[in-house]
Amino acid sequence: MTENREIKSGVFADLFCDDEKDGKKNFLSLYNALHGTDLKLEETTLERQRIPQSLYKTFYNDISVVVNGKLIVLVEHQSTPNENMPLRFLEYYVHLLYGIVPADARYKKNRCKIPAPEFFVFYNGDEKQEGERILRLSDAFVERQDEPVCEVVVKFSNIGGEVGENLRVVKNCDILKQYCEFMEIIARHRALMKKNPTGADARGCYEQAISEAISKNILADYLSRKSTEVKNMFIGEYDYDTDVRVQREEAAEQRAINSAKNLLNEGVAPEVISRCVGLPLEQVLELQKETRASATA
């Protein structure tokens, strides 16, 4: 499966960056909350940056904006925590520079100026996470360096639930607070969906969630303008998450089957194997029959 980052984080990226009406305003509100500043939109230059797809055709990041030509701020939204974000941000930054810096400038005598990077992750998934922490690229180094030659520092914020409510960035950015409230509504309506929902079930779920949010004046203008787009983005996200979950479950079951076969070959009793690898006893007995049949073939 090819990861579709555009769909995966579409609502967050659209709201805080790409929305044609308020994207820049919302981003600046988020930026001010992160930095404790009070920059005005009419006095600030915000330039959206995208990874050149001719270089890396399916490589997307959520938000990357150059502020006043000096600082490039990269923001990712996640529903699953990922310890590899420093590595991914390093990739994003390098590929973005290909689009910012002319190719010939890298070989000129004079120093080529580039925007300094900042990296942020906003998480609002189901797994329990602390409110804020720092992720470092150097933590992944096979050999630890006291003074890392190459470092990427990522600020991780858990904006979901009660933990998120108490974060300074959420308190100081009303649009982010509303986004968190909207995501709680989405999560509640998703929980009411049956296990294997049809397309109509999913559409109905998101339509009800969007209607509820508008009625409570949560992202009301944005959702009124873009209800169809938001619904489609969430449907795409839900399909993506379901696909990933199924693949992980299938991979885990295959590992258990392989372990069971190895243990059967070692003469371990099926009852013991069932308890050890977590497969039903009936399935282990079937594997035993297959193993014996292949051995006598």
Salt bridges, closest charged atoms under 4 A:
GLU3 OE2 - ARG5 NH1 3.74
ASP14 OD2 - LYS226 NZ 2.92
ASP18 OD1 - ARG48 NE 2.83
ASP18 OD1 - ARG50 NH2 3.29
ASP19 OD2 - ARG225 NH2 2.77
ASP19 OD1 - LYS226 NZ 3.16
GLU20 OE2 - ARG225 NH1 3.85
GLU20 OE1 - LYS226 NZ 3.36
ASP22 OD2 - LYS21 NZ 3.27
ASP22 OD1 - LYS25 NZ 3.53
ASP22 OD2 - ARG225 NH2 3.87
ASP38 OD2 - LYS40 NZ 3.07
ASP62 OD1 - ARG5 NH2 3.54
GLU76 OE1 - ARG5 NH2 2.45
GLU83 OE2 - ARG133 NH2 2.97
GLU118 OE1 - HIS35 NE2 2.58
GLU181 OE2 - LYS177 NZ 2.77
ASP201 OD2 - LYS194 NZ 3.29
GLU207 OE2 - LYS231 NZ 2.97
GLU212 OE2 - ARG188 NH2 2.47
GLU212 OE1 - HIS189 NE2 2.77
GLU212 OE2 - LYS216 NZ 2.80
ASP221 OD2 - LYS21 NZ 3.44
ASP221 OD2 - ARG225 NE 3.05
GLU237 OE2 - ARG190 NH2 3.66
ASP241 OD1 - LYS8 NZ 3.72
GLU249 OE2 - ARG245 NE 3.84
GLU286 OE2 - LYS289 NZ 3.68
